[in-house]
């Protein structure tokens, strides 16, 4: 006799069914939404701001400020996430994707900060710019790494938070259990 056939689902005390916990928090949801807004504003800056520069200037300022605030908010979350997540993960593909996504985010942040360096120096009274080729390379990397991070994040959330997490091989969840 299968040991799972002996389990019976608990009867809920209220008429409203509760959703199973799928991970995440308000903080991580806020980070995800902020990253999405930064990605959208970055795409606008890359593809439309040159022809609509009156709208592009405030979007650029908001993108820069949002990027700095996102970096400050993401750093402690990443540190705690790295300490708790990969250690408990039993899925090799999920863990590998998590590490790749972490590295990708670090590169997005690094390229963004490097692109913002001339503006920060200007605000401190120094005029200095990257060479054109360097600026072009940083912009290219920042854009495409951001797009890759967005796709990787969607895939990561699909594996972790939007589906039931995996059980060890041979284990099955009873019907209705998260």
Order of alpha helices (4+ residues) and beta strands (2+ residues): alpha-alpha-alpha-alpha
